[in-house]
Amino acid sequence: MRHVPSALMIALALATACADAALAPAPAPRPAGKAAPASSAATGAAETEWPCWLGPNRDGKSPDKGLLKEWPSGGPPLLWKAEGIGKGFSTVSVSGGLIYTSGDVDERFVVFAFDMDGKPKFKIDHDEAWTKNHPGSRSTPTIDGGNLYVESGHGTVGCYDARTATRKWTRKLSEFGGRPPNWGYAESVLILGNLAIVVPGEKNCIVALNKLTGQPVWSSTGFSAGAQYGGCLPFTYQNVPLLACGTAAGLVCVDARSGALVFLNDFSAKNTANCPTPAYADGHLFWSNGYGKGGLCMKFASAGGKVTATEAYRTTDMVCHHGGYIIDNGCVYGNHEGGWACLDLKTGQKKWNDRGVGKGSIFYADGMLYLFGESGGRAGLAVCSPDSFQMKGTFSVQGSGPAWAHPVVIGGRLYLRYDNNLYCFDVRAK
């Protein structure tokens, strides 16, 4: 039986809770693992949709099956390479037969759309580029119900028609009292039911907008915290829809129906930068950061309908700068310092650590870990197992500077973005 995505339960709860608050009608919510009908016409299968950052469940795990278990010498076959997408660290979204990413070109933040053969379809000039610390685009476009949502490093959030690029609305996160952190806003817009969730930071730390109009529906309450660089994670515990987010004040969790504070843990508060998006499974919420901080795991409980959380453990066995982590079968796999590590989710026990392709980003598909090193554009394939770290192939792509875009595998294809280039490889088993 297929696992029911947690975002589905959240969307259903939000549809009821926000019906009166929403300022304009919106389509009925859909299962988070399924593509909207308007977005799947070109492919005909939800399994070929990857509509947003970390996927429809924000877990970095692809539904793909039948993929290579070992790469040939020199890597899997290259299907195409697109150049000229500008400086940036945005990865790709794939929906409705189009591939979306963003890049900074001539000091402008630009969204690009390509067809499945890598041919350009259109561009959107969204905002000024982020030209300060580590110039380059950050946000990955989010596709939902025929609309495209994106956020610039300066905090301009926009909604566009995903097929024609027609602008529908824009908002500035400064309108809610937010201000960009030192390296610019880096989150990707989260769509839940009728809502577009963004993180301006400060007093109105997390804000829910009506996704069709951009009008505010609720703002988080009970705390104030500066924005950082990861996005909000949606999940449910005991049928209560929740959102977790890393902030400058630590790890925060709010009720997804109202923004009311559930908890704020000051782990990694005032860190140089808190980059990764939290991960959740089996009543446990995991968050790890770099700059010598390590990881935190919160364990949830419920009494009388009220959700609470306590620390399960802190660890220094996973110190993750920004490459992220995934959870599979009770274990956390992710970037640790200059390489990779595996921990037991509930206890923090270290299973293994290895250099692999060096520090980088991680993705899961069909029992394998796809690794993308930040230095030299080196990609690697490894077995997803708590028993040991086993590499099953490496190759490199061209580019310059740090490779911070996460890999994506969907529809039998591996997408790698490095610098000004977007690569598409065939990773299907023959």
Backbone hydrogen bonds in HBPLUS format (Angstrom, degrees):
<---DONOR---> <-ACCEPTOR-->    atom                        ^
c    i                          cat <-CA-CA->   ^        H-A-AA   ^      H-
h    n   atom  resd res      DA  || num        DHA   H-A  angle D-A-AA Bond
n    s   type  num  typ     dist DA aas  dist angle  dist       angle   num
A0008-LEU N   A0005-PRO O   3.02 MM   3  5.51 145.8  2.14 109.4 118.8     1
A0010-ILE N   A0006-SER O   3.20 MM   4  6.56 155.7  2.26 147.9 155.2     2
A0011-ALA N   A0007-ALA O   2.82 MM   4  5.99 160.3  1.86 146.8 151.9     3
A0012-LEU N   A0008-LEU O   2.99 MM   4  6.27 159.2  2.03 152.6 157.8     4
A0013-ALA N   A0009-MET O   3.00 MM   4  6.18 156.8  2.05 144.2 150.5     5
A0014-LEU N   A0010-ILE O   2.79 MM   4  5.99 160.8  1.83 155.8 161.6     6
A0015-ALA N   A0011-ALA O   2.89 MM   4  6.03 148.2  1.99 143.4 151.9     7
A0017-ALA N   A0013-ALA O   2.88 MM   4  6.08 176.1  1.89 157.3 158.6     8
A0018-CYS N   A0014-LEU O   2.82 MM   4  5.49 157.6  1.87 145.6 149.8     9
A0019-ALA N   A0016-THR O   3.41 MM   3  5.40 164.9  2.44 102.8 107.2    10
A0022-ALA N   A0018-CYS O   2.84 MM   4  5.75 160.0  1.88 159.0 159.3    11
A0034-LYS N   A0031-PRO O   3.01 MM   3  5.39 163.3  2.04 116.0 120.8    12
A0039-SER N   A0036-ALA O   2.82 MM   3  5.24 145.7  1.93 114.0 125.0    13
A0040-SER N   A0037-PRO O   3.32 MM   3  5.39 161.2  2.36 103.8 109.2    14
A0096-GLY N   A0039-SER O   2.54 MM  57  4.20 104.0  2.11 168.7 158.8    15
A0043-THR N   A0040-SER O   3.23 MM   3  5.48 130.4  2.49 102.9 115.1    16
A0044-GLY N   A0040-SER O   2.69 MM   4  5.40 162.6  1.72 160.0 165.2    17
A0048-THR N   A0045-ALA O   3.17 MM   3  5.85 167.6  2.19 116.8 120.7    18
A0049-GLU N   A0046-ALA O   2.97 MM   3  5.38 159.4  2.01 121.6 122.7    19
A0050-TRP N   A0094-VAL O   2.71 MM  44  4.79 170.7  1.72 148.3 151.5    20
A0094-VAL N   A0050-TRP O   2.65 MM  44  4.79 157.2  1.70 128.0 134.2    21
A0143-ILE N   A0051-PRO O   2.78 MM  92  5.03 165.5  1.80 155.7 159.9    22
A0055-GLY N   A0052-CYS O   2.92 MM   3  5.10 159.0  1.96 127.3 128.5    23
A0060-GLY N   A0054-LEU O   2.93 MM   6  4.33 161.5  1.97 134.2 132.9    24
A0058-ARG N   A0055-GLY O   2.94 MM   3  4.99 159.1  1.98 110.8 117.6    25
A0364-TYR N   A0060-GLY O   3.04 MM 304  6.26 159.7  2.08 165.2 168.9    26
A0062-SER N   A0364-TYR O   2.93 MM 302  6.20 172.1  1.94 153.4 154.1    27
A0429-ALA N   A0066-GLY O   2.95 MM 363  5.71 177.3  1.95 136.0 136.5    28
A0068-LEU N   A0427-VAL O   2.85 MM 359  5.65 162.2  1.88 155.8 156.4    29
A0071-TRP N   A0392-LYS O   2.90 MM 321  6.31 161.9  1.93 165.0 171.1    30
A0075-GLY N   A0072-PRO O   2.84 MM   3  5.31 155.0  1.90 140.4 140.1    31
A0426-ASP N   A0077-PRO O   2.87 MM 349  5.46 159.9  1.91 159.0 165.5    32
A0079-LEU N   A0424-CYS O   2.78 MM 345  5.56 155.0  1.84 147.9 156.0    33
A0080-TRP N   A0424-CYS O   3.37 MM 344  5.46 157.4  2.43 139.8 143.1    34
A0424-CYS N   A0080-TRP O   3.01 MM 344  5.46 150.9  2.10 169.5 163.5    35
A0082-ALA N   A0422-LEU O   2.78 MM 340  5.06 165.5  1.80 154.8 158.3    36
A0422-LEU N   A0082-ALA O   2.82 MM 340  5.06 157.4  1.87 152.3 158.3    37
A0085-ILE N   A0420-ASN O   3.22 MM 335  5.12 163.9  2.24 136.9 133.5    38
A0087-LYS N   A0104-ASP O   3.13 MM  17  5.06 141.4  2.29 144.2 134.1    39
A0104-ASP N   A0087-LYS O   2.83 MM  17  5.06 160.9  1.87 138.8 145.3    40
A0137-SER N   A0087-LYS O   3.24 MM  50  6.61 160.1  2.28 125.2 123.5    41
A0089-PHE N   A0137-SER O   2.81 MM  48  5.80 164.6  1.84 146.2 150.3    42
A0093-SER N   A0100-TYR O   2.99 MM   7  5.15 148.5  2.09 138.2 147.2    43
A0100-TYR N   A0093-SER O   2.79 MM   7  5.15 168.4  1.81 157.2 160.9    44
A0095-SER N   A0098-LEU O   2.95 MM   3  5.48 157.5  2.00 156.0 162.4    45
A0098-LEU N   A0095-SER O   3.01 MM   3  5.48 156.1  2.07 115.7 123.2    46
A0099-ILE N   A0114-PHE O   2.81 MM  15  5.05 157.5  1.86 146.4 152.4    47
A0114-PHE N   A0099-ILE O   2.81 MM  15  5.05 153.7  1.88 144.4 153.4    48
A0101-THR N   A0112-PHE O   3.10 MM  11  5.42 151.3  2.19 144.6 150.3    49
A0112-PHE N   A0101-THR O   2.80 MM  11  5.42 166.9  1.82 150.7 155.4    50
A0103-GLY N   A0110-VAL O   2.87 MM   7  5.42 153.7  1.94 154.8 163.5    51
A0110-VAL N   A0103-GLY O   2.84 MM   7  5.42 169.0  1.85 160.7 164.3    52
A0105-VAL N   A0108-ARG O   2.86 MM   3  5.26 149.8  1.95 154.5 156.8    53
A0108-ARG N   A0105-VAL O   2.96 MM   3  5.26 137.7  2.14 107.9 119.9    54
A0129-ALA N   A0107-GLU O   3.13 MM  22  4.81 162.1  2.16 108.9 105.9    55
A0109-PHE N   A0127-ASP O   2.66 MM  18  5.09 172.9  1.66 148.4 150.8    56
A0126-HIS N   A0109-PHE O   2.91 MM  17  5.65 146.7  2.02 160.5 171.2    57
A0111-VAL N   A0124-ILE O   2.87 MM  13  4.91 157.3  1.92 140.2 147.0    58
A0124-ILE N   A0111-VAL O   2.83 MM  13  4.91 148.6  1.92 140.6 148.5    59
A0113-ALA N   A0122-PHE O   3.02 MM   9  5.42 146.5  2.14 166.8 161.3    60
A0121-LYS N   A0113-ALA O   2.76 MM   8  5.42 164.1  1.78 153.9 148.3    61
A0115-ASP N   A0119-LYS O   2.86 MM   4  5.37 154.8  1.92 146.4 153.2    62
A0118-GLY N   A0115-ASP O   2.93 MM   3  5.36 160.8  1.97 119.7 122.0    63
A0142-THR N   A0149-TYR O   2.84 MM   7  4.99 161.9  1.87 148.1 154.1    64
A0149-TYR N   A0142-THR O   2.76 MM   7  4.99 156.6  1.81 146.6 154.6    65
A0144-ASP N   A0147-ASN O   2.90 MM   3  5.27 160.4  1.93 148.1 154.5    66
A0147-ASN N   A0144-ASP O   2.83 MM   3  5.27 160.4  1.87 119.7 126.5    67
A0162-ALA N   A0146-GLY O   2.93 MM  16  5.41 170.1  1.94 134.9 136.2    68
A0148-LEU N   A0160-TYR O   2.65 MM  12  5.01 158.0  1.70 152.3 157.6    69
A0160-TYR N   A0148-LEU O   2.79 MM  12  5.01 156.7  1.84 145.7 153.7    70
A0150-VAL N   A0158-GLY O   3.07 MM   8  5.48 150.9  2.16 147.3 154.3    71
A0158-GLY N   A0150-VAL O   2.89 MM   8  5.48 161.5  1.92 158.9 164.4    72
A0152-SER N   A0156-THR O   3.01 MM   4  5.26 153.6  2.08 133.2 140.8    73
A0155-GLY N   A0152-SER O   2.95 MM   3  5.19 156.6  2.01 107.4 115.1    74
A0185-TYR N   A0153-GLY O   2.88 MM  32  4.35 158.6  1.93 128.8 123.9    75
A0173-LEU N   A0155-GLY O   2.83 MM  18  5.17 161.3  1.86 150.9 157.3    76
A0157-VAL N   A0171-ARG O   2.75 MM  14  5.19 164.3  1.78 164.0 166.8    77
A0171-ARG N   A0157-VAL O   2.82 MM  14  5.19 151.0  1.91 146.9 155.6    78
A0159-CYS N   A0169-TRP O   2.83 MM  10  5.32 153.6  1.90 163.1 164.0    79
A0168-LYS N   A0159-CYS O   2.78 MM   9  5.43 165.8  1.80 159.2 155.5    80
A0169-TRP N   A0159-CYS O   3.37 MM  10  5.32 156.5  2.43 133.7 136.8    81
A0161-ASP N   A0166-THR O   2.77 MM   5  5.07 151.8  1.85 139.6 148.9    82
A0165-ALA N   A0161-ASP O   2.85 MM   4  4.89 145.8  1.96 137.6 142.4    83
A0175-GLU N   A0172-LYS O   2.93 MM   3  5.51 154.6  2.00 113.8 121.2    84
A0176-PHE N   A0173-LEU O   3.12 MM   3  5.60 154.9  2.19 109.1 116.1    85
A0178-GLY N   A0173-LEU O   3.17 MM   5  5.44 148.5  2.28 143.7 136.8    86
A0177-GLY N   A0174-SER O   3.00 MM   3  4.91 163.6  2.03 109.4 110.6    87
A0184-GLY N   A0181-PRO O   2.94 MM   3  5.17 164.9  1.97 122.8 122.5    88
A0190-LEU N   A0197-ILE O   3.25 MM   7  5.00 173.9  2.26 148.3 147.3    89
A0197-ILE N   A0190-LEU O   2.65 MM   7  5.00 170.0  1.66 160.8 162.0    90
A0192-LEU N   A0195-LEU O   2.90 MM   3  5.14 157.4  1.95 141.9 149.5    91
A0195-LEU N   A0192-LEU O   2.82 MM   3  5.14 165.3  1.84 134.6 135.0    92
A0211-LYS N   A0194-ASN O   2.90 MM  17  5.79 179.8  1.90 149.4 149.4    93
A0196-ALA N   A0209-LEU O   2.76 MM  13  5.01 154.8  1.82 143.2 151.1    94
A0209-LEU N   A0196-ALA O   2.86 MM  13  5.01 167.8  1.87 140.9 145.1    95
A0198-VAL N   A0207-VAL O   2.98 MM   9  5.46 166.3  2.00 160.8 165.4    96
A0207-VAL N   A0198-VAL O   2.89 MM   9  5.46 170.3  1.89 155.2 158.5    97
A0201-GLY N   A0205-CYS O   3.04 MM   4  3.71 164.5  2.06 117.4 118.2    98
A0202-GLU N   A0225-ALA O   2.53 MM  23  4.62 140.6  1.68 113.5 124.4    99
A0225-ALA N   A0202-GLU O   3.22 MM  23  4.62 155.0  2.29 114.9 110.8   100
A0220-SER N   A0206-ILE O   2.81 MM  14  5.22 152.6  1.88 157.9 163.4   101
A0208-ALA N   A0218-TRP O   2.86 MM  10  5.30 173.9  1.87 161.6 162.5   102
A0217-VAL N   A0208-ALA O   2.73 MM   9  5.50 165.6  1.75 163.1 157.9   103
A0218-TRP N   A0208-ALA O   3.41 MM  10  5.30 156.5  2.47 129.7 135.2   104
A0210-ASN N   A0215-GLN O   2.68 MM   5  5.29 164.0  1.71 156.1 160.2   105
A0213-THR N   A0210-ASN O   3.27 MM   3  5.56 135.4  2.48 104.9 116.0   106
A0214-GLY N   A0210-ASN O   2.71 MM   4  5.11 156.7  1.76 155.2 158.7   107
A0221-THR N   A0259-GLY O   3.05 MM  38  6.09 149.7  2.14 132.3 131.9   108
A0248-ALA N   A0226-GLY O   2.90 MM  22  4.97 167.5  1.91 144.3 145.5   109
A0229-TYR N   A0274-ASN O   3.24 MM  45  6.26 168.0  2.26 159.9 157.0   110
A0233-LEU N   A0244-ALA O   2.79 MM  11  5.12 160.2  1.83 150.6 157.5   111
A0244-ALA N   A0233-LEU O   2.95 MM  11  5.12 154.8  2.02 139.5 147.5   112
A0235-PHE N   A0242-LEU O   3.11 MM   7  5.43 158.0  2.16 142.9 145.0   113
A0242-LEU N   A0235-PHE O   2.77 MM   7  5.43 168.1  1.78 176.9 173.4   114
A0237-TYR N   A0240-VAL O   3.04 MM   3  5.24 155.1  2.10 137.8 143.2   115
A0240-VAL N   A0237-TYR O   2.93 MM   3  5.24 158.0  1.98 111.9 119.3   116
A0256-ALA N   A0241-PRO O   2.93 MM  15  5.34 164.1  1.95 125.9 129.1   117
A0243-LEU N   A0254-VAL O   2.91 MM  11  5.34 151.2  1.99 155.0 159.9   118
A0254-VAL N   A0243-LEU O   2.83 MM  11  5.34 157.0  1.88 153.6 161.1   119
A0245-CYS N   A0252-VAL O   2.90 MM   7  5.43 156.0  1.96 154.4 159.6   120
A0252-VAL N   A0245-CYS O   2.96 MM   7  5.43 176.3  1.96 160.1 161.4   121
A0247-THR N   A0250-GLY O   2.84 MM   3  5.11 155.5  1.90 140.6 148.8   122
A0250-GLY N   A0247-THR O   3.22 MM   3  5.11 159.0  2.26  99.5 105.8   123
A0270-LYS N   A0248-ALA O   2.88 MM  22  5.53 166.7  1.90 160.1 161.0   124
A0251-LEU N   A0265-ASN O   2.85 MM  14  5.20 132.2  2.08 157.0 160.8   125
A0265-ASN N   A0251-LEU O   2.85 MM  14  5.20 164.2  1.87 158.5 159.6   126
A0253-CYS N   A0263-PHE O   2.92 MM  10  5.37 154.0  1.99 163.0 160.8   127
A0262-VAL N   A0253-CYS O   2.78 MM   9  5.38 163.5  1.81 152.0 148.7   128
A0263-PHE N   A0253-CYS O   3.25 MM  10  5.37 157.4  2.30 136.1 139.0   129
A0255-ASP N   A0260-ALA O   2.86 MM   5  5.32 158.5  1.90 151.8 157.7   130
A0258-SER N   A0255-ASP O   3.27 MM   3  5.78 150.7  2.36 111.7 118.7   131
A0259-GLY N   A0255-ASP O   2.73 MM   4  5.12 157.5  1.78 158.2 163.3   132
A0269-ALA N   A0266-ASP O   2.98 MM   3  5.14 148.5  2.08 135.9 129.9   133
A0279-ALA N   A0286-PHE O   2.89 MM   7  5.22 161.2  1.93 151.9 158.0   134
A0286-PHE N   A0279-ALA O   2.73 MM   7  5.22 168.2  1.74 166.0 168.1   135
A0281-ALA N   A0284-HIS O   3.02 MM   3  5.49 156.6  2.08 152.1 159.5   136
A0284-HIS N   A0281-ALA O   2.93 MM   3  5.49 152.5  2.01 120.6 129.2   137
A0300-PHE N   A0283-GLY O   2.97 MM  17  5.37 168.4  1.99 157.9 160.5   138
A0285-LEU N   A0298-MET O   2.86 MM  13  5.07 161.0  1.90 147.5 153.9   139
A0298-MET N   A0285-LEU O   2.83 MM  13  5.07 160.1  1.87 146.2 151.3   140
A0287-TRP N   A0296-LEU O   2.90 MM   9  5.31 153.6  1.97 157.8 164.0   141
A0296-LEU N   A0287-TRP O   2.73 MM   9  5.31 152.3  1.80 154.0 163.4   142
A0289-ASN N   A0294-GLY O   2.95 MM   5  5.48 158.9  1.99 143.2 145.1   143
A0294-GLY N   A0289-ASN O   3.12 MM   5  5.48 158.8  2.17 156.3 152.3   144
A0293-LYS N   A0290-GLY O   3.37 MM   3  5.53 157.8  2.42 101.7 107.9   145
A0295-GLY N   A0315-THR O   2.75 MM  20  5.00 153.4  1.82 140.9 149.7   146
A0315-THR N   A0295-GLY O   2.87 MM  20  5.00 157.3  1.92 137.7 140.1   147
A0297-CYS N   A0313-TYR O   3.00 MM  16  5.52 154.5  2.07 167.8 163.6   148
A0312-ALA N   A0297-CYS O   2.76 MM  15  5.44 169.1  1.78 149.1 152.2   149
A0299-LYS N   A0310-THR O   2.74 MM  11  5.41 167.7  1.76 169.5 168.9   150
A0310-THR N   A0299-LYS O   2.95 MM  11  5.41 157.1  2.00 148.9 152.0   151
A0301-ALA N   A0308-THR O   2.92 MM   7  5.31 153.7  1.99 144.7 144.4   152
A0308-THR N   A0301-ALA O   2.88 MM   7  5.31 168.8  1.89 148.8 151.0   153
A0303-ALA N   A0306-LYS O   3.03 MM   3  5.37 156.3  2.09 144.9 149.2   154
A0306-LYS N   A0303-ALA O   3.04 MM   3  5.37 165.2  2.06 115.2 118.6   155
A0337-GLU N   A0319-VAL O   2.81 MM  18  5.46 169.9  1.82 148.4 149.5   156
A0362-ILE N   A0323-GLY O   3.30 MM  39  6.23 143.1  2.44 157.4 147.0   157
A0335-ASN N   A0324-GLY O   3.19 MM  11  6.15 159.3  2.24 172.2 172.7   158
A0326-ILE N   A0333-TYR O   2.81 MM   7  5.41 152.6  1.88 153.4 160.7   159
A0333-TYR N   A0326-ILE O   2.85 MM   7  5.41 167.0  1.87 163.2 167.7   160
A0328-ASP N   A0331-CYS O   2.89 MM   3  5.42 156.6  1.95 154.2 160.6   161
A0331-CYS N   A0328-ASP O   3.09 MM   3  5.42 151.8  2.18 111.2 119.7   162
A0345-LEU N   A0330-GLY O   2.93 MM  15  5.48 167.2  1.95 137.7 140.1   163
A0332-VAL N   A0343-LEU O   2.78 MM  11  5.13 159.0  1.82 149.5 156.7   164
A0343-LEU N   A0332-VAL O   2.89 MM  11  5.13 156.0  1.95 145.2 153.2   165
A0334-GLY N   A0341-ALA O   3.09 MM   7  5.70 161.0  2.12 156.3 161.3   166
A0341-ALA N   A0334-GLY O   2.98 MM   7  5.70 151.3  2.06 159.2 168.1   167
A0336-HIS N   A0339-GLY O   2.88 MM   3  5.25 166.4  1.90 118.3 122.9   168
A0339-GLY N   A0336-HIS O   2.83 MM   3  5.25 161.3  1.86 133.2 139.1   169
A0340-TRP N   A0354-ASP O   2.79 MM  14  5.36 161.3  1.83 162.4 169.0   170
A0354-ASP N   A0340-TRP O   2.88 MM  14  5.36 150.4  1.97 141.7 150.2   171
A0342-CYS N   A0352-TRP O   2.95 MM  10  5.43 148.8  2.05 157.1 155.5   172
A0351-LYS N   A0342-CYS O   2.75 MM   9  5.28 172.5  1.76 154.7 154.3   173
A0344-ASP N   A0349-GLN O   2.84 MM   5  5.15 151.7  1.92 141.2 150.7   174
A0348-GLY N   A0344-ASP O   2.76 MM   4  4.97 149.8  1.85 142.9 149.8   175
A0358-GLY N   A0355-ARG O   2.83 MM   3  5.30 154.6  1.89 137.9 142.4   176
A0374-GLU N   A0359-LYS O   2.84 MM  15  6.13 165.1  1.86 150.6 150.2   177
A0361-SER N   A0372-PHE O   2.94 MM  11  5.19 154.3  2.01 136.9 138.3   178
A0372-PHE N   A0361-SER O   2.96 MM  11  5.19 152.2  2.04 147.7 151.4   179
A0363-PHE N   A0370-TYR O   2.95 MM   7  4.99 124.7  2.26 138.0 151.1   180
A0370-TYR N   A0363-PHE O   2.74 MM   7  4.99 170.5  1.75 149.0 152.4   181
A0365-ALA N   A0368-MET O   3.05 MM   3  5.44 159.9  2.09 150.8 155.9   182
A0368-MET N   A0365-ALA O   2.96 MM   3  5.44 153.1  2.03 117.6 126.3   183
A0384-CYS N   A0367-GLY O   3.12 MM  17  5.54 164.4  2.15 141.1 137.0   184
A0369-LEU N   A0382-ALA O   2.69 MM  13  5.04 171.5  1.70 155.2 158.2   185
A0382-ALA N   A0369-LEU O   2.94 MM  13  5.04 155.9  1.99 145.4 151.9   186
A0371-LEU N   A0380-GLY O   2.84 MM   9  4.89 174.2  1.84 148.5 150.4   187
A0380-GLY N   A0371-LEU O   2.76 MM   9  4.89 156.2  1.82 141.8 144.2   188
A0373-GLY N   A0378-ARG O   2.75 MM   5  5.18 158.2  1.79 170.8 163.0   189
A0403-ALA N   A0374-GLU O   2.83 MM  29  4.21 161.6  1.87 119.0 125.4   190
A0397-VAL N   A0377-GLY O   2.90 MM  20  5.16 153.1  1.97 136.0 143.6   191
A0379-ALA N   A0395-PHE O   2.74 MM  16  5.48 161.4  1.77 166.6 173.2   192
A0395-PHE N   A0379-ALA O   3.09 MM  16  5.48 149.4  2.19 143.7 149.1   193
A0381-LEU N   A0393-GLY O   2.96 MM  12  5.37 149.1  2.05 156.5 157.5   194
A0392-LYS N   A0381-LEU O   2.58 MM  11  5.21 167.3  1.60 157.5 154.8   195
A0383-VAL N   A0390-GLN O   3.03 MM   7  5.58 151.9  2.11 149.2 156.3   196
A0408-VAL N   A0415-TYR O   3.21 MM   7  5.19 152.8  2.28 142.1 148.1   197
A0415-TYR N   A0408-VAL O   2.75 MM   7  5.19 168.5  1.76 161.4 165.6   198
A0410-ILE N   A0413-ARG O   3.00 MM   3  5.46 147.0  2.11 149.9 156.8   199
A0413-ARG N   A0410-ILE O   3.15 MM   3  5.46 155.9  2.21 108.1 115.4   200
A0427-VAL N   A0412-GLY O   2.96 MM  15  5.53 162.5  1.99 145.6 149.7   201
A0414-LEU N   A0425-PHE O   2.87 MM  11  5.00 156.7  1.92 137.8 145.7   202
A0425-PHE N   A0414-LEU O   2.85 MM  11  5.00 159.3  1.89 143.0 150.2   203
A0416-LEU N   A0423-TYR O   3.05 MM   7  5.13 157.4  2.10 135.0 142.0   204
A0423-TYR N   A0416-LEU O   2.80 MM   7  5.13 172.2  1.80 156.9 159.7   205
A0418-TYR N   A0421-ASN O   2.99 MM   3  5.42 152.4  2.07 147.7 156.3   206
A0421-ASN N   A0418-TYR O   3.05 MM   3  5.42 164.7  2.07 127.8 130.8   207
